[in-house]
Amino acid sequence: MDPSVVTAPTTGRLRFLIAALAITTTVGYGVLTYAFSALVGPMSHELSISTTTAVGASTIAVLVSGLISIPVGRRLDVRGGRGLMASGSALAAAAVLGWSQVQNTVQLYAVFVLIGVACAMVLYPPAFAVVVAVAAPTARTNSILTITMVGGLASSIFIPLTGYLAHSLGWRSALVVLAGILAVTTVPLHFLAVPRQAPRPTSTRHPKSPARVLRDPGFWLLAGAFVVHSAALAVIAVHLVLYLVSLGHPPARAASLAGLLGLMSVTGRLVASVSARWLPMATITALILLVQGVAVALLPAVGEHVGGAIGCLVLFGLGFGVSSIATPAILLDRYGASGFGTIAGMLGTPTTIAKAVGPLVGAGLAGAFGYRPLILAVAAGCALAGAALALTRRLVPPASTRM
């Protein structure tokens, strides 16, 4: 037997891995993405830059993360996750520490390039690739669900924590503390829990290239669906509070209503996971996206009333985080586990770019035509994405793409 091949982990070792990844992704998302919203105000003021300029740094991080998804996925497939995720955690801590010392826009943007690289190495996509590589097929869905259920708490933990630290210590010292939290939790957990190298099939004489999926028309439908849906969700995430205010809700109430999305996203993940016992994940996700489209389409009509807004946002929120568990499940069902990291990266690159660009395009549309057409465009996007996902079930992938 090839000594470089690592056997699948025992049950106890797998549980340790899942617990570790649940913690590291929660801390990673909390510090690398959600903390920004609590710091952008005082940071912009001290650096004497506009909020728009400051937000551009976050956009750059998202774009960089998407652009390197494919090489990161390929590295995970070939070398496993320990070295990549541990070094990504160290880079993340160093970048956040560097963020605490920036003095101008150029330095800020340079730091966020590094944060974007770190995000690609330590958040959900590499964590899922590690789980797919080492867990038995029957354990993958529940393992991924566990990680995302815990990770869904990142905003609830780190936005108020960051706000408290910034108020008590100042935004720069707050970042030093957050960099320390990253360093002492994620680096050792990735090094200790993640296997050195992914298990490989016993027959690897003629491995199939992940690029095989490009011959499948269904892959392009999947990509189109998730690109459109990612852009739609990003638009809502950025513009929802402003739209609710335009409907007549006070800012505090609008922010509270928008908070329903995060709460319901965890519920939506659980519903999708349980429903997968009876229906294919692509079908479940398509139905949820269609419900989202109907819910957000009704928002202009009933959203002026608190009850109407709550109803629409509860239904829309069910699909707010569903792609995090749907994407790996759909890819595994369609293409198998071989080359999963690279295939996920091929899908993740355009969807992440759409997530970064969507709010900017949305702001342009809202400025030109108002918020009502923008919200209806989001509704149409969700419905279109749901229809595309449903159609993929009718397109059987060529035999050469399955393994």
Secondary structure, DSSP 8 states (H G I E B T S, - for coil): --TT------HHHHHHHHHHHHHHHHHHHIIIIIHHHHHHHHHHHHHT--HHHHHHHHHHHHHHHHHTHHHHHHHHHHH-SHHHHHHHHHHHHHHHHHHTT--SHHHHHHHHHHHHHHHHHHSHHHHHHHHHHHS-HHHHHHHHHHHHHHHTTHHHHHHHHHHHHHHHH-HHHHHHHHHHHHHHHHHHHHHHHS-SS----S--SS---GGGGGG-HHHHHHHHHHHHHHHHHHHHHHHHHHHHHHTT--HHHHHHHHHHHHHHHHHHHHHHHHHTTTS-HHHHHHHHHHHHHHHHHHHHHHTTSHHHHHHHHHHHHTTSSTHHHHHHHHHHHHH-STTHHHHHHHHHHHHHHHHHHHHHHHHHHHHHH-HHHHHHHHHHHHHHHHHHHHHHTTS---GGG--
